[in-house]
Amino acid sequence: MQSFVTEVVNGETYCYRPLGKYVVRAVGVCGERPTFKYTRIEVSGVLERLEKGENIDTIVQGFRGRVCKEAIIEAGCIITT
């Protein structure tokens, strides 16, 4: 298992365990469920939207640059394996 990474982001300490390039388990964020790095956007919610048939490009647009298409694709690969 990957070790924790600690960074300072906007003057605050951000400690997380990377699950991929874009998906992390951040200490104190969303109960440490997988989120997209530097956000509080839970991977499970995005995957549920995809399962219901929502288009990946529509989801990306809705997040206004906070989550990219590659991150969503990565999330699907990580969580389903």
C-alpha positions in Angstrom: 0.0 0.0 0.0 1.2 3.5 -0.9 2.4 5.6 2.0 1.0 9.0 3.0 2.0 12.2 1.2 1.8 15.6 2.9 1.6 18.8 1.0 0.8 22.4 1.9 -2.1 23.6 -0.3 -3.3 27.2 0.0 -1.5 27.5 3.3 -3.1 24.3 4.8 -1.6 20.9 5.3 -3.1 18.2 3.0 -2.3 14.6 3.9 -3.4 11.8 1.6 -2.7 8.3 0.4 -2.6 8.3 -3.4 -4.7 5.6 -5.1 -3.7 6.9 -8.5 -2.6 10.2 -10.1 -6.0 11.8 -9.5 -7.7 9.7 -6.8 -6.7 9.8 -3.2 -7.8 9.0 0.4 -7.3 12.2 2.2 -7.0 12.4 6.0 -10.1 14.1 7.4 -11.8 14.4 4.1 -15.1 12.7 3.4 -14.4 10.0 6.0 -11.3 9.0 4.0 -13.5 7.6 1.2 -11.8 8.0 -2.2 -12.0 11.6 -3.6 -10.5 13.4 -6.4 -7.2 15.0 -5.4 -7.5 18.5 -3.9 -11.3 18.3 -3.8 -14.1 17.0 -1.6 -15.7 15.3 -4.6 -16.3 11.7 -3.8 -15.5 9.1 -6.5 -18.5 7.0 -5.6 -20.9 9.8 -6.5 -19.3 10.3 -9.9 -19.4 6.6 -10.7 -23.1 6.5 -9.7 -23.8 9.2 -12.2 -22.0 7.3 -14.9 -23.9 4.1 -14.0 -27.1 6.0 -14.5 -26.0 6.9 -18.0 -24.8 10.5 -17.6 -22.2 11.4 -20.2 -18.6 11.8 -18.9 -18.2 15.1 -20.7 -21.3 16.5 -19.1 -20.0 15.5 -15.7 -16.6 17.2 -16.4 -18.3 20.4 -17.5 -20.4 20.4 -14.3 -17.3 20.4 -12.2 -15.9 23.4 -14.0 -12.4 22.2 -14.3 -12.1 20.7 -10.8 -12.2 17.1 -12.2 -10.9 16.2 -15.6 -12.0 13.4 -17.9 -8.8 11.4 -17.2 -9.5 11.5 -13.4 -13.0 10.0 -14.0 -11.6 7.3 -16.2 -8.9 6.6 -13.6 -11.5 6.4 -10.8 -13.5 3.8 -12.7 -10.4 1.7 -13.2 -9.3 1.9 -9.6 -12.6 1.3 -7.9 -13.7 -1.6 -10.1 -10.4 -3.5 -9.7 
